[in-house]
Amino acid sequence: MSTVPGKEVEVMKAISSIKGVSETHLLFGEYDLIAKVEVEDQEALTRMIIAELRKIDGVIDSKTLTGVKL
């Protein structure tokens, strides 16, 4: 995720409090932080992103990457 400069820690704390978020880490580079989420299905992920993550004050942009098990 990209955040408003100076709001990285505040955004990370807000994200950490969301049910399903298992890890958060601040980053240096193109993005400001990364969050690992564990949800039951793609629909739950979509709801979380739209209804919770993107509405956090200070979030500018997000990029979602999903993992798969082979």
C-alpha positions in Angstrom: 0.0 0.0 0.0 1.0 3.6 -0.5 0.2 6.1 2.2 0.2 9.8 2.8 3.8 10.7 3.9 4.0 10.6 7.6 0.9 8.4 8.1 2.7 5.0 7.5 2.6 3.9 11.2 -1.0 5.2 11.8 -2.2 3.3 8.7 -0.3 0.2 9.7 -1.9 0.2 13.1 -5.4 0.6 11.6 -4.8 -2.2 9.2 -3.4 -4.5 12.0 -6.7 -4.1 13.8 -8.8 -5.5 11.0 -10.0 -9.1 11.4 -8.2 -11.4 9.0 -5.0 -9.4 8.8 -2.2 -11.6 10.1 0.9 -9.5 9.4 1.9 -6.0 8.6 5.3 -4.6 7.7 6.6 -1.1 6.8 8.6 -1.0 3.6 11.1 1.2 1.9 10.7 1.8 -1.8 7.7 2.0 -4.2 5.2 1.0 -1.5 5.0 2.0 2.2 3.6 -1.1 3.8 2.5 -4.7 3.1 -0.2 -6.6 4.9 -0.8 -10.3 4.8 -4.5 -11.3 5.1 -6.1 -14.6 5.5 -9.8 -14.9 4.4 -12.1 -17.7 3.4 -12.5 -16.8 -0.2 -12.1 -14.3 -3.0 -15.5 -12.6 -2.2 -14.4 -12.0 1.4 -11.1 -10.5 0.2 -13.0 -8.2 -2.1 -15.2 -7.0 0.7 -12.2 -6.5 3.0 -10.4 -4.4 0.4 -13.3 -2.2 -0.6 -15.1 -1.8 2.8 -12.2 -1.7 5.1 -8.6 -1.3 3.8 -9.2 1.4 1.1 -11.3 3.5 3.5 -8.5 3.9 6.0 -7.5 7.6 6.3 -4.1 8.0 4.8 -4.3 5.2 2.3 -3.5 6.5 -1.2 -3.2 3.3 -3.3 -3.2 -0.5 -2.9 -2.1 -3.4 -4.9 -3.5 -6.9 -4.3 -1.5 -10.0 -4.9 -3.1 -13.4 -4.2 -1.3 -16.6 -3.6 -2.3 -20.1 -4.7 -1.5 -23.6 -3.6 -0.6 -26.1 -6.3 
